[in-house]
Amino acid sequence: MSAKLGRTLCVALSGLDGRLVDVEAHISSQLPNFSVTGLPDKACGQAPDRVRSAAATSGFPLPPQRITVNLSPASIPKQGTGFDVAIALAVLAAAGVVDARRISRVLHLGELGLDGRVRGVRGILPAVLAAARAGVTHVVVPPENVAEAQLVDGVTVHCAPTLGTLVHWYAARGGIDPLPVAGPVDEAVDEVHHHGDLADVLGQPEARLAVELAAVGDHHLLMNGPPGVGKTMLAERLVTILPPLSREQALQTHAIRSLTGDEIRASELDLTPPFVAPHHSASMASITGGGSGVVLPGAISRAHCGVLFLDEAGEFKTSVLQQLRQPLESGEVTIARAKQLVRYPARFQLVLATNPCPCGRAWGKGIDCVCSALELRSYQTKLSGPLIDRVDIQVIVPPVSRAAFGDAEGESSAVVLGRVLQARGAQQERWARHGWATNARVPGHALRRQPWRLPGQATASIDHALDRGKLTLRGYDRTVRLAWSAADLCGRTSPTAEDVGLAFTMRSQGRAAA
């Protein structure tokens, strides 16, 4: 038999970036063999065994000849089992079982079971996004991944439960019969988020103001106080007063969820900012991303466009905490491996909650504290100066007294969200033409130059603190950013000395307690 060729499309992912891959199959009259070339990893390199068994059980056994599959471009790594369906169809097209013309411009994603079933894989959403950017208009995905594939505009999604179904679709010559289009997913709601309401928080007016300012300007937040005073409650409710995500931001957060294997069950984008709270025993790879083989996103990327909450921050490993410094500045994390360099977005809002000491009783006079001086020093130095200097708001959360029980109920998240949205609108109007979204993202040099430089009488307190070494230049800039957020919250067009004083107080009191 003369050599025959088959060709279809798949996607190779590196982080959230995808590259369109030509899956080419060649059959020749030589000794039987089935090989895959083009830098496949171990899972992808085992595709011949799955494809041969799936084709045979589906009633379309592969010819006993030499089969060579090339994943082009061959110079980039190919990872995972998502190439199975594309490899199987390319080989069947080369064998003349399916119409090669019909599959040549269709993207195929999915893993094959030995019985011919098409199984779901990770990373469908970023793969379909990459294909759409490359001009692909038709994609075939497993049933489990239909919802996330349908989130991409401009792409027609087809669902194939088995390899046999695909063969019957493509067997007709001339491409007369169109592929069946996947229907909408029968899920009314993606998932329910239970983050509570700010009205649930008892007392704590200063801490509530700090959380509101953090939401207004996208500022990082540290809360220092004894156990049981509401630090975790306040952190969880920060998400309830953040503006909803834009479509672009929501696509990024969903793409990260797709890579980590989180199920996306509805074909509508979830616009709720993510809230990620890893345990204090988490490793560096689980926080920043990594792993052996496939480099997966960590907690800081899963919190992209949302909140990363580190409860009991003093219990985290020092190396893990120090690893946060670079992403806080750049908004992305870079993971280097011998054969690849993977980048993930990590523009998150950091919230830290810590106790004054390991036992939590070094409050006030601290007479009930049982920690030694060495334990106390070791605990407090976990949050190093360079890391804390990157946190805009640092507040004390004191114990709640019995008198607070009689207070009127605090404002709800809906009321506070209204003020946050109004303040965000003022920032958008002020900074949009410069390319900045919130006060926290404005470069320090811009705030120290005209027309945004504040008058000397407004910044006198922090100018004096800078001269005395009480503030670093980074801390100075972050205090000014926080002052702009305080002014936006009050509806003022420019910060006053009162706004700067409030910002300076909120930046320094938590550190003083530590």
MARLUM-371278 format. One record per residue (C-alpha): residue number from 1; residue in three letters; x, y, z. Coordinates in Angstrom, 1 decimal. Layout:
REM MARLUM-371278
n  res  X  Y  Z
NUM  ala  X  Y  Z
...
REM end
This chain:
REM MARLUM-371278
n  res  X  Y  Z
1  met  0.0  0.0  0.0
2  ser  1.3  3.5  -0.8
3  ala  2.0  5.9  2.0
4  lys  -1.0  8.0  3.2
5  leu  -1.3  11.1  5.3
6  gly  -3.9  12.4  7.7
7  arg  -3.9  15.7  9.5
8  thr  -5.9  17.5  12.2
9  leu  -5.3  20.2  14.9
10  cys  -4.6  20.2  18.7
11  val  -3.1  22.7  21.2
12  ala  0.1  22.6  23.3
13  leu  -0.1  24.6  26.5
14  ser  2.7  26.4  28.4
15  gly  1.0  28.0  31.4
16  leu  -2.1  29.9  30.0
17  asp  -0.4  30.4  26.6
18  gly  -1.4  27.9  23.9
19  arg  0.2  27.0  20.6
20  leu  -1.7  25.4  17.7
21  val  -0.3  22.0  16.8
22  asp  -0.6  20.1  13.6
23  val  -1.1  16.5  14.3
24  glu  0.2  14.6  11.2
25  ala  -0.1  10.8  10.7
26  his  1.8  8.8  8.1
27  ile  1.2  5.1  7.3
28  ser  3.7  3.2  5.2
29  ser  4.2  -0.5  4.2
30  gln  6.9  -1.3  6.6
31  leu  7.3  -3.4  9.8
32  pro  4.4  -2.7  12.2
33  asn  5.1  0.1  14.6
34  phe  3.3  3.1  16.1
35  ser  5.4  6.0  17.3
36  val  4.8  9.7  18.3
37  thr  7.4  12.3  17.7
38  gly  7.5  16.0  18.5
39  leu  8.7  16.2  22.2
40  pro  5.8  14.3  23.8
41  asp  5.9  13.8  27.6
42  lys  5.4  10.3  29.1
43  ala  1.6  10.6  29.1
44  cys  1.4  11.8  25.5
45  gly  4.0  9.3  24.4
46  gln  1.7  6.4  25.7
47  ala  -1.0  7.5  23.3
48  pro  -0.3  4.7  20.7
49  asp  -1.4  2.1  23.2
50  arg  -4.7  3.9  24.1
51  val  -5.4  4.8  20.4
52  arg  -4.9  1.3  19.1
53  ser  -7.1  -0.3  21.7
54  ala  -9.8  2.4  21.4
55  ala  -9.9  2.1  17.6
56  ala  -10.2  -1.7  17.8
57  thr  -13.0  -1.7  20.4
58  ser  -14.8  1.0  18.3
59  gly  -14.8  -1.3  15.3
60  phe  -12.1  0.4  13.3
61  pro  -8.8  -1.5  13.9
62  leu  -5.6  0.2  12.8
63  pro  -3.7  -1.4  9.9
64  pro  -0.7  -3.6  10.9
65  gln  1.8  -1.3  9.3
66  arg  4.3  1.5  10.3
67  ile  2.4  4.4  11.8
68  thr  4.3  7.6  12.5
69  val  2.6  10.6  14.2
70  asn  4.3  14.0  14.3
71  leu  3.2  16.8  16.6
72  ser  4.3  20.0  14.8
73  pro  6.1  22.3  15.6
74  ala  8.2  19.5  17.0
75  ser  10.5  21.9  19.0
76  ile  7.9  22.7  21.8
77  pro  7.0  20.2  24.6
78  lys  3.6  18.4  24.4
79  gln  2.1  17.4  27.7
80  gly  -0.8  15.3  28.8
81  thr  -3.4  13.0  27.3
82  gly  -5.4  15.7  25.5
83  phe  -3.8  14.7  22.2
84  asp  -5.4  11.2  22.1
85  val  -8.4  12.1  20.0
86  ala  -6.5  14.2  17.5
87  ile  -3.9  11.4  17.0
88  ala  -6.6  8.7  16.6
89  leu  -8.4  10.7  13.9
90  ala  -5.3  11.7  12.0
91  val  -4.3  8.0  11.9
92  leu  -7.8  6.9  10.8
93  ala  -7.7  9.6  8.1
94  ala  -4.4  8.3  6.9
95  ala  -5.9  4.8  6.8
96  gly  -8.9  6.1  4.7
97  val  -11.5  5.4  7.4
98  val  -12.6  9.1  7.7
99  asp  -12.6  11.9  5.3
100  ala  -9.2  13.7  5.7
101  arg  -10.6  17.0  4.4
102  arg  -13.2  17.2  7.1
103  ile  -10.8  17.0  10.0
104  ser  -8.0  19.1  8.8
105  arg  -9.2  22.4  10.2
106  val  -11.1  21.1  13.3
107  leu  -9.5  21.2  16.7
108  his  -9.8  17.9  18.7
109  leu  -9.2  17.6  22.4
110  gly  -9.7  14.7  24.7
111  glu  -8.3  11.5  26.2
112  leu  -9.3  8.1  24.9
113  gly  -10.3  5.2  27.1
114  leu  -9.6  1.7  26.0
115  asp  -13.3  1.2  25.3
116  gly  -13.4  4.2  22.9
117  arg  -14.9  6.7  25.3
118  val  -13.7  10.3  25.1
119  arg  -12.7  11.5  28.6
120  gly  -12.3  15.0  29.9
121  val  -8.9  16.7  30.3
122  arg  -7.5  19.8  32.0
123  gly  -6.9  23.0  30.2
124  ile  -9.7  23.0  27.8
125  leu  -10.6  26.7  28.2
126  pro  -7.0  28.1  27.6
127  ala  -6.6  25.6  24.7
128  val  -9.9  26.7  23.0
129  leu  -8.9  30.4  23.6
130  ala  -5.6  29.8  21.9
131  ala  -7.3  28.1  19.0
132  ala  -9.8  30.9  18.6
133  arg  -7.0  33.5  18.5
134  ala  -5.4  31.3  15.7
135  gly  -8.6  31.4  13.6
136  val  -10.0  28.0  14.4
137  thr  -13.9  28.1  14.4
138  his  -14.8  24.4  15.2
139  val  -13.7  22.4  18.2
140  val  -14.5  18.9  19.4
141  val  -14.3  18.4  23.2
142  pro  -15.3  15.7  25.7
143  pro  -18.8  15.9  27.3
144  glu  -17.3  17.0  30.7
145  asn  -15.6  20.0  29.1
146  val  -18.4  21.4  27.0
147  ala  -19.4  24.1  29.5
148  glu  -15.9  25.7  29.6
149  ala  -15.4  25.4  25.8
150  gln  -18.7  27.3  25.3
151  leu  -17.3  30.3  27.3
152  val  -15.2  31.2  24.2
153  asp  -16.9  33.5  21.7
154  gly  -16.6  32.9  18.0
155  val  -16.1  29.1  18.3
156  thr  -18.6  26.4  17.5
157  val  -18.4  23.6  20.1
158  his  -19.1  20.0  19.2
159  cys  -19.3  17.2  21.8
160  ala  -18.2  13.6  21.1
161  pro  -18.9  10.9  23.7
162  thr  -17.0  8.2  21.9
163  leu  -14.4  7.7  19.1
164  gly  -17.0  5.7  17.2
165  thr  -19.3  8.8  17.2
166  leu  -16.5  10.9  15.7
167  val  -15.8  8.3  13.0
168  his  -19.4  8.1  11.9
169  trp  -19.5  12.0  11.7
170  tyr  -16.5  12.1  9.5
171  ala  -17.0  9.0  7.4
172  ala  -19.3  10.8  4.9
173  arg  -17.4  11.9  1.8
174  gly  -17.4  15.5  0.7
175  gly  -18.3  17.1  4.0
176  ile  -22.0  17.3  3.2
177  asp  -23.3  16.5  6.7
178  pro  -22.3  19.1  9.3
179  leu  -21.1  18.1  12.7
180  pro  -23.7  18.2  15.4
181  val  -23.4  21.2  17.6
182  ala  -23.2  20.7  21.4
183  gly  -26.3  22.0  23.2
184  pro  -26.3  24.3  26.2
185  val  -25.2  22.7  29.5
186  asp  -28.2  21.9  31.7
187  glu  -26.8  23.7  34.8
188  ala  -28.7  26.7  36.1
189  val  -26.0  27.8  38.5
190  asp  -22.2  27.2  38.3
191  glu  -21.6  27.2  42.1
192  val  -22.9  29.0  45.1
193  his  -20.4  31.2  46.9
194  his  -20.8  31.5  50.7
195  his  -18.7  34.4  51.9
196  gly  -21.2  35.8  54.3
197  asp  -22.1  39.5  54.8
198  leu  -20.3  42.4  56.5
199  ala  -23.3  42.8  58.7
200  asp  -22.3  39.5  60.4
201  val  -19.2  41.2  61.9
202  leu  -19.8  42.4  65.4
203  gly  -18.2  45.8  66.2
204  gln  -14.7  46.4  64.8
205  pro  -15.4  49.8  63.2
206  glu  -11.7  50.4  62.4
207  ala  -11.1  47.0  60.9
208  arg  -14.3  47.4  58.8
209  leu  -13.0  50.7  57.5
210  ala  -9.7  49.1  56.7
211  val  -11.5  46.3  54.7
212  glu  -13.6  48.9  52.8
213  leu  -10.5  51.0  52.0
214  ala  -8.8  47.8  50.8
215  ala  -11.7  47.1  48.4
216  val  -11.8  50.7  47.2
217  gly  -8.2  51.0  46.1
218  asp  -7.2  47.3  45.7
219  his  -4.8  47.5  48.6
220  his  -3.1  44.7  50.5
221  leu  -4.1  44.3  54.1
222  leu  -2.6  43.0  57.4
223  met  -4.8  42.4  60.5
224  asn  -3.0  41.8  63.8
225  gly  -5.0  40.8  66.9
226  pro  -5.7  38.0  69.4
227  pro  -7.7  34.9  68.3
228  gly  -11.4  35.0  68.0
229  val  -11.9  38.8  67.3
230  gly  -13.2  38.4  63.7
231  lys  -10.1  38.7  61.5
232  thr  -11.1  35.6  59.4
233  met  -14.7  36.9  59.1
234  leu  -13.5  40.2  57.8
235  ala  -11.1  38.7  55.3
236  glu  -13.8  36.4  53.9
237  arg  -16.2  39.2  53.5
238  leu  -13.8  41.4  51.5
239  val  -14.9  39.4  48.4
240  thr  -18.5  40.5  48.9
241  ile  -17.6  44.2  48.5
242  leu  -15.3  43.9  45.6
243  pro  -16.5  44.9  42.1
244  pro  -17.5  42.0  39.8
245  leu  -14.8  40.9  37.3
246  ser  -14.7  42.1  33.7
247  arg  -15.2  39.4  31.0
248  glu  -11.5  39.4  30.3
249  gln  -10.6  38.9  34.0
250  ala  -13.3  36.2  34.4
251  leu  -11.9  34.3  31.4
252  gln  -8.4  34.3  32.9
253  thr  -9.7  33.1  36.3
254  his  -11.7  30.3  34.6
255  ala  -8.7  29.3  32.5
256  ile  -6.6  28.9  35.6
257  arg  -9.4  26.8  37.2
258  ser  -9.4  24.7  34.0
259  leu  -5.7  24.0  34.4
260  thr  -6.0  23.0  38.0
261  gly  -8.8  20.6  37.3
262  asp  -11.7  22.5  38.9
263  glu  -15.0  21.6  37.3
264  ile  -16.7  24.4  35.3
265  arg  -20.3  23.4  35.2
266  ala  -22.1  26.3  33.6
267  ser  -21.6  28.0  30.2
268  glu  -21.9  31.5  31.8
269  leu  -18.9  33.3  33.2
270  asp  -18.7  33.5  37.0
271  leu  -17.9  37.2  37.7
272  thr  -17.3  36.7  41.4
273  pro  -13.7  37.5  42.4
274  pro  -11.9  34.3  43.6
275  phe  -11.1  33.8  47.3
276  val  -8.2  31.4  48.0
277  ala  -7.2  30.5  51.6
278  pro  -4.4  27.9  51.7
279  his  -3.5  26.2  54.9
280  his  -0.4  27.4  56.7
281  ser  1.3  24.0  56.1
282  ala  1.2  24.6  52.3
283  ser  4.4  24.0  50.4
284  met  6.1  26.6  48.2
285  ala  5.0  24.8  45.0
286  ser  1.4  24.8  46.1
287  ile  1.5  28.5  46.8
288  thr  3.6  29.8  43.9
289  gly  3.0  26.9  41.4
290  gly  5.1  24.2  40.0
291  gly  5.2  20.4  40.4
292  ser  7.1  17.6  38.6
293  gly  6.3  17.2  35.0
294  val  3.4  19.5  34.3
295  val  3.9  23.0  35.8
296  leu  0.5  23.8  37.4
297  pro  -0.6  27.2  38.9
298  gly  -0.4  27.7  42.6
299  ala  -2.6  29.5  45.1
300  ile  -1.4  33.0  44.1
301  ser  -2.5  32.4  40.5
302  arg  -5.8  30.8  41.5
303  ala  -6.3  34.1  43.5
304  his  -5.7  36.2  40.3
305  cys  -8.1  39.1  40.2
306  gly  -9.3  38.2  43.7
307  val  -8.1  37.7  47.3
308  leu  -5.3  35.5  48.7
309  phe  -5.9  35.1  52.4
310  leu  -3.1  33.8  54.6
311  asp  -4.7  33.0  58.0
312  glu  -2.2  32.5  60.8
313  ala  0.4  34.1  58.6
314  gly  3.1  33.7  61.3
315  glu  2.7  29.9  61.0
316  phe  3.7  29.8  57.3
317  lys  7.2  28.8  56.4
318  thr  9.5  31.8  56.0
319  ser  10.5  30.7  52.5
320  val  6.9  30.6  51.4
321  leu  6.2  34.1  52.7
322  gln  9.3  35.6  51.1
323  gln  8.3  34.0  47.7
324  leu  5.3  36.4  47.7
325  arg  7.4  39.5  47.4
326  gln  8.2  39.4  43.6
327  pro  4.6  38.5  42.5
328  leu  3.2  41.4  44.7
329  glu  5.3  43.8  42.6
330  ser  5.1  42.3  39.1
331  gly  1.6  40.8  39.1
332  glu  2.9  37.5  37.6
333  val  4.9  34.5  38.7
334  thr  7.6  32.9  36.6
335  ile  8.5  29.2  37.1
336  ala  11.7  28.1  35.6
337  arg  12.4  24.5  34.6
338  ala  15.3  23.0  32.6
339  lys  13.3  22.7  29.4
340  gln  10.7  25.5  29.8
341  leu  9.8  28.8  31.4
342  val  6.2  29.1  32.5
343  arg  4.4  32.3  33.4
344  tyr  1.1  32.6  35.2
345  pro  -0.8  35.8  36.1
346  ala  -0.8  36.6  39.8
347  arg  -2.4  40.0  40.3
348  phe  -4.0  39.2  43.6
349  gln  -5.0  41.2  46.7
350  leu  -3.1  39.9  49.7
351  val  -4.8  39.7  53.1
352  leu  -2.7  38.5  56.1
353  ala  -4.1  37.7  59.5
354  thr  -1.8  37.1  62.4
355  asn  -1.8  36.7  66.2
356  pro  0.5  38.7  68.4
357  cys  2.4  35.5  69.5
358  pro  2.1  31.7  69.1
359  cys  -0.2  31.3  72.1
360  gly  -2.2  34.4  71.0
361  arg  -2.3  36.0  74.5
362  ala  0.4  38.6  74.2
363  trp  -2.2  41.3  74.0
364  gly  -2.3  44.5  76.1
365  lys  0.1  43.9  79.0
366  gly  0.6  40.3  77.8
367  ile  0.6  38.9  81.4
368  asp  -1.2  35.7  80.3
369  cys  1.3  35.0  77.5
370  val  3.3  31.7  78.0
371  cys  5.6  32.2  75.0
372  ser  9.4  32.5  75.6
373  ala  11.3  35.5  74.3
374  leu  12.9  33.3  71.6
375  glu  9.5  32.0  70.5
376  leu  8.0  35.5  70.4
377  arg  10.9  36.8  68.3
378  ser  10.9  33.9  65.9
379  tyr  7.2  34.2  65.4
380  gln  7.2  38.0  64.7
381  thr  10.2  37.8  62.4
382  lys  8.3  35.4  60.0
383  leu  6.7  38.5  58.5
384  ser  9.9  40.2  57.4
385  gly  10.3  44.0  56.9
386  pro  10.5  43.8  53.0
387  leu  7.2  41.8  52.9
388  ile  5.3  44.0  55.3
389  asp  6.6  47.1  53.6
390  arg  4.5  45.9  50.5
391  val  1.3  45.8  52.5
392  asp  -0.6  49.1  52.4
393  ile  -2.9  48.7  55.3
394  gln  -1.8  47.3  58.7
395  val  -4.4  47.5  61.4
396  ile  -5.0  46.2  64.9
397  val  -8.1  44.2  65.5
398  pro  -8.8  44.4  69.3
399  pro  -11.0  42.0  71.4
400  val  -14.7  42.7  71.2
401  ser  -16.3  43.8  74.5
402  arg  -19.7  42.7  75.8
403  ala  -20.9  46.3  75.2
404  ala  -20.7  45.7  71.4
405  phe  -23.6  43.2  71.7
406  gly  -26.1  46.1  72.0
407  asp  -24.8  48.0  69.0
408  ala  -27.0  48.4  66.0
409  glu  -26.3  45.9  63.2
410  gly  -23.4  47.0  61.0
411  glu  -23.8  48.0  57.4
412  ser  -24.4  45.1  54.9
413  ser  -22.1  44.2  52.1
414  ala  -24.6  45.6  49.5
415  val  -24.4  49.0  51.1
416  val  -20.6  49.1  51.3
417  leu  -20.3  47.7  47.8
418  gly  -22.3  50.7  46.5
419  arg  -19.7  53.1  48.0
420  val  -16.9  51.0  46.7
421  leu  -18.3  51.0  43.1
422  gln  -18.7  54.8  43.3
423  ala  -15.1  55.2  44.5
424  arg  -13.8  52.8  41.8
425  gly  -15.7  54.9  39.2
426  ala  -13.8  58.0  40.3
427  gln  -10.5  56.2  40.0
428  gln  -11.4  54.9  36.5
429  glu  -12.2  58.5  35.4
430  arg  -8.9  59.7  36.9
431  trp  -6.5  57.0  35.8
432  ala  -8.1  55.3  32.7
433  arg  -6.3  57.4  30.1
434  his  -2.9  56.5  31.8
435  gly  -3.7  52.8  31.7
436  trp  -4.1  52.3  35.5
437  ala  -7.2  50.7  37.0
438  thr  -7.0  51.4  40.7
439  asn  -5.0  53.6  43.1
440  ala  -2.8  50.7  44.2
441  arg  -1.6  50.2  40.6
442  val  -0.4  53.9  40.1
443  pro  3.4  54.1  40.0
444  gly  4.9  56.0  42.8
445  his  6.8  58.4  40.6
446  ala  3.5  59.5  39.0
447  leu  2.1  60.4  42.4
448  arg  5.3  62.4  43.3
449  arg  5.1  64.6  40.1
450  gln  2.6  67.1  38.8
451  pro  -0.3  67.2  38.4
452  trp  -0.9  64.5  41.0
453  arg  1.7  65.6  43.6
454  leu  0.0  66.6  46.9
455  pro  0.7  70.0  48.5
456  gly  3.3  70.1  51.3
457  gln  0.7  70.9  54.0
458  ala  -1.2  67.7  53.1
459  thr  2.0  65.4  53.3
460  ala  3.8  67.1  56.1
461  ser  3.4  64.1  58.5
462  ile  4.7  61.5  56.1
463  asp  7.4  63.9  54.8
464  his  8.7  64.1  58.3
465  ala  8.5  60.3  58.8
466  leu  10.4  59.7  55.6
467  asp  13.2  62.1  56.7
468  arg  13.4  60.3  60.1
469  gly  13.6  56.9  58.5
470  lys  10.1  55.9  59.9
471  leu  9.0  55.3  56.3
472  thr  10.8  53.9  53.3
473  leu  10.2  55.4  49.9
474  arg  8.0  52.4  49.0
475  gly  6.1  52.9  52.2
476  tyr  5.7  56.7  51.4
477  asp  4.2  55.9  48.0
478  arg  1.9  53.3  49.4
479  thr  0.7  55.7  52.0
480  val  -0.1  58.3  49.3
481  arg  -2.0  55.7  47.3
482  leu  -4.1  54.8  50.4
483  ala  -4.7  58.5  51.0
484  trp  -6.2  58.8  47.5
485  ser  -8.5  55.8  48.3
486  ala  -9.6  57.6  51.5
487  ala  -10.4  60.7  49.5
488  asp  -12.3  58.7  46.8
489  leu  -14.3  57.0  49.6
490  cys  -15.3  60.4  50.9
491  gly  -16.0  61.8  47.5
492  arg  -13.2  64.3  47.5
493  thr  -11.2  65.2  44.3
494  ser  -7.9  65.2  46.1
495  pro  -6.5  63.9  49.4
496  thr  -6.4  66.3  52.4
497  ala  -4.1  66.3  55.4
498  glu  -6.8  64.3  57.2
499  asp  -6.8  61.6  54.5
500  val  -3.0  61.4  54.6
501  gly  -3.0  61.2  58.4
502  leu  -5.6  58.4  58.3
503  ala  -3.5  56.5  55.7
504  phe  -0.4  56.9  57.7
505  thr  -2.1  55.6  60.9
506  met  -3.6  52.6  59.2
507  arg  -0.3  51.7  57.6
508  ser  1.7  51.9  60.9
509  gln  -0.5  50.7  63.7
510  gly  -0.4  47.0  62.8
511  arg  3.4  47.0  62.5
512  ala  3.6  48.7  65.9
513  ala  1.6  45.9  67.4
514  ala  3.8  43.3  65.9
REM end
